[in-house]
Amino acid sequence: MANLILYYSRKGENYVNGSIQSISKGNTERVAEFIREAVGGDLFEVEPVREYSASYMTCIKEAQAEQRGNERPAVKRLPESLEGYDTIFIGYPNWWGTMPMFMFTVLEAFDWTGKKIVPFCTNEGSGLGSSERDIRAACPGATVLPGLSIHGGSAASAEKQAAVWAKKSV
Ligand SMILES: Cc1cc2nc3c(=O)[nH]c(=O)nc-3n(C[C@H](O)[C@H](O)[C@H](O)COP(=O)(O)O)c2cc1C
């Protein structure tokens, strides 16, 4: 059975090793690609309908408001089905201690019975936060393996680490 690598990654301004820089490829996207190179699978990029501000500081506030409101922001499209996948890697940046709220929108749209979920998260120091616990709650019936945390600024050089972990997780 195939692997699905479902991820979100923000382009544009981001916080990299203590300073704000503009990046063309997001940190989580880099890790998603390393995972695919290591174990194969289909990549699916989650795209929220809402366009968050290109300004990092404004985006931070927008995301915080969504979390405080426990919102489920819309996404442009969902995977058609999880049929045919037994392992689903779920990748996201840590936003305020967990996944961006639109990732909950995606997870809550599926029946996860019998699926294996493997989380991975890039962040500036908070690790996976509460995201593994939150994924377990959002995906009843799934087995959620221990996730991988990668420091965002080191994502580009995390190929080996991601590959070793991904191979152990499938
Ligand atoms: C809205 C927002 C909230 C964030 N909150 C946290 C946080 O609580 N803890 C943390 O370590 N990093 C936080 N970050 C930093 C990102 O997790 C980090 O830069 C990540 O690598 C970005 O991944 P991406 O390039 O794939 O979007 C936040 C970034 C944004 C934009």
The ligand as an SDF file (V2000), in Angstrom:
LIG
                    3D

 31 33  0  0  0  0  0  0  0  0999 V2000
    1.5630   31.8010   12.8230 C   0  0  0  0  0  0  0  0  0  0  0  0
    2.8450   31.1970   13.3200 C   0  0  0  0  0  0  0  0  0  0  0  0
    2.9280   30.7270   14.6010 C   0  0  0  0  0  0  0  0  0  0  0  0
    4.0970   30.0960   15.0800 C   0  0  0  0  0  0  0  0  0  0  0  0
    4.1420   29.6120   16.3520 N   0  0  0  0  0  0  0  0  0  0  0  0
    5.2470   28.9350   16.7670 C   0  0  0  0  0  0  0  0  0  0  0  0
    5.3070   28.3460   18.0640 C   0  0  0  0  0  0  0  0  0  0  0  0
    4.3700   28.4390   18.8590 O   0  0  0  0  0  0  0  0  0  0  0  0
    6.4420   27.6870   18.4000 N   0  0  0  0  0  0  0  0  0  0  0  0
    7.5120   27.5490   17.5640 C   0  0  0  0  0  0  0  0  0  0  0  0
    8.4880   26.9330   17.9310 O   0  0  0  0  0  0  0  0  0  0  0  0
    7.4810   28.0850   16.3190 N   0  0  0  0  0  0  0  0  0  0  0  0
    6.3780   28.7740   15.8980 C   0  0  0  0  0  0  0  0  0  0  0  0
    6.3470   29.3140   14.6320 N   0  0  0  0  0  0  0  0  0  0  0  0
    7.5040   29.1060   13.7450 C   0  0  0  0  0  0  0  0  0  0  0  0
    7.2550   27.9970   12.7300 C   0  0  0  0  0  0  0  0  0  0  0  0
    6.7750   26.8320   13.3560 O   0  0  0  0  0  0  0  0  0  0  0  0
    8.5440   27.6320   11.9930 C   0  0  0  0  0  0  0  0  0  0  0  0
    9.1080   28.7610   11.4080 O   0  0  0  0  0  0  0  0  0  0  0  0
    8.2780   26.5550   10.9430 C   0  0  0  0  0  0  0  0  0  0  0  0
    9.5000   25.9300   10.5740 O   0  0  0  0  0  0  0  0  0  0  0  0
    7.6170   27.1170    9.6990 C   0  0  0  0  0  0  0  0  0  0  0  0
    7.4160   26.0640    8.7820 O   0  0  0  0  0  0  0  0  0  0  0  0
    6.9690   26.3310    7.2810 P   0  0  0  0  0  0  0  0  0  0  0  0
    8.1020   27.0820    6.6110 O   0  0  0  0  0  0  0  0  0  0  0  0
    6.8320   24.9580    6.7180 O   0  0  0  0  0  0  0  0  0  0  0  0
    5.6990   27.0680    7.2970 O   0  0  0  0  0  0  0  0  0  0  0  0
    5.2040   29.9760   14.1900 C   0  0  0  0  0  0  0  0  0  0  0  0
    5.1090   30.4890   12.8880 C   0  0  0  0  0  0  0  0  0  0  0  0
    3.9640   31.1030   12.4580 C   0  0  0  0  0  0  0  0  0  0  0  0
    3.8920   31.6620   11.0550 C   0  0  0  0  0  0  0  0  0  0  0  0
  1  2  1  0
  2  3  1  0
  2 30  2  0
  3  4  2  0
  4  5  1  0
  4 28  1  0
  5  6  2  0
  6  7  1  0
  6 13  1  0
  7  8  2  0
  7  9  1  0
  9 10  1  0
 10 11  2  0
 10 12  1  0
 12 13  2  0
 13 14  1  0
 14 15  1  0
 14 28  1  0
 15 16  1  0
 16 17  1  0
 16 18  1  0
 18 19  1  0
 18 20  1  0
 20 21  1  0
 20 22  1  0
 22 23  1  0
 23 24  1  0
 24 25  2  0
 24 26  1  0
 24 27  1  0
 28 29  2  0
 29 30  1  0
 30 31  1  0
M  END
$$$$
